[in-house]
């Protein structure tokens, strides 16, 4: 594939997967209001079903975002040099992270403190105290943006991996990269990428506190870096797409089996989720699901329409806003006694409507707000399709 072809190639399947994954994140965080884990705001009604849903989806959801980000980084570097590439990441990632941390994220921290006995008073009385110390270190300021940690980590990963990504594009590495891609295209070889994931999971779990994997809102920092690089590698050769498509059904079957085994081990065998056996199982389970999702997406979602064009632009602001809106609405539902499913549907519907209203009326139409939310600015000339790398983070 020549340079011009690589620069103009579009991966509509990646855009679709990112938009659909964002919907799953939305439903996932609505469920967090009812599961048995800790969160910023919790319903008085705890649901075992919601807990299972959260536990299963968490195995592959954020890994999927990092794999998609690695793929889009490959396409970005097809037409951007290092400095513009990093400049685009600053605008796309750091600006909304900083803005969010200073504004609406403070509502999440306030509600957490107000419902967990850490503060008594109005939000306006709390806001000056929002800057007292750092969140996760005994203070309040959410330096990682709470759910916006993905933006922070993606920016850091972009910095860390850029020399490696540039190196893989050098003339002396072309033959090596072609060999790696050829090997991964062989039957079942792509599943071997789960091995480094399992090793990294086990190494970071040497620390019984789980530093680097579970602290600061459940980050799996080092495994997610491996997911990011793996996504980049999957995009380096067009022959890998057919391989993913051919193995999608097998990957789905193995993902279902691994999920069932993991559920049994945690529920009935009293296996620690931080031990070595489960670390390897979790790594392979995550990768099985990712191969299945990428394979089915490549096979069935490689088309464009107006819905995708709208979603491709809206997905980042939606992500930035969604958890803050869910928690604010959930705060007023804490003492409700209706069934969990009825509450869940109400929370999903009202939160989605509120997010889209804020986006349509307060963000999408104004260039100043588009800039603050990491979007491309509107221009008067006829619009041109955005490169995939600019539509995916």
Secondary structure as GFF3:
##gff-version 3
##sequence-region A 1 393
A	DSSP	alpha_helix	3	8	.	.	.	ID=ss1
A	DSSP	alpha_helix	12	32	.	.	.	ID=ss2
A	DSSP	alpha_helix	48	57	.	.	.	ID=ss3
A	DSSP	alpha_helix	61	79	.	.	.	ID=ss4
A	DSSP	alpha_helix	82	89	.	.	.	ID=ss5
A	DSSP	pi_helix	90	94	.	.	.	ID=ss6
A	DSSP	alpha_helix	95	102	.	.	.	ID=ss7
A	DSSP	alpha_helix	105	115	.	.	.	ID=ss8
A	DSSP	alpha_helix	123	127	.	.	.	ID=ss9
A	DSSP	three_ten_helix	128	131	.	.	.	ID=ss10
A	DSSP	three_ten_helix	146	148	.	.	.	ID=ss11
A	DSSP	alpha_helix	149	168	.	.	.	ID=ss12
A	DSSP	alpha_helix	171	184	.	.	.	ID=ss13
A	DSSP	three_ten_helix	189	192	.	.	.	ID=ss14
A	DSSP	alpha_helix	193	204	.	.	.	ID=ss15
A	DSSP	alpha_helix	215	218	.	.	.	ID=ss16
A	DSSP	alpha_helix	221	235	.	.	.	ID=ss17
A	DSSP	alpha_helix	239	246	.	.	.	ID=ss18
A	DSSP	alpha_helix	248	267	.	.	.	ID=ss19
A	DSSP	alpha_helix	276	300	.	.	.	ID=ss20
A	DSSP	alpha_helix	306	331	.	.	.	ID=ss21
A	DSSP	alpha_helix	340	358	.	.	.	ID=ss22
A	DSSP	pi_helix	359	363	.	.	.	ID=ss23
A	DSSP	alpha_helix	367	372	.	.	.	ID=ss24
A	DSSP	alpha_helix	388	391	.	.	.	ID=ss25
###
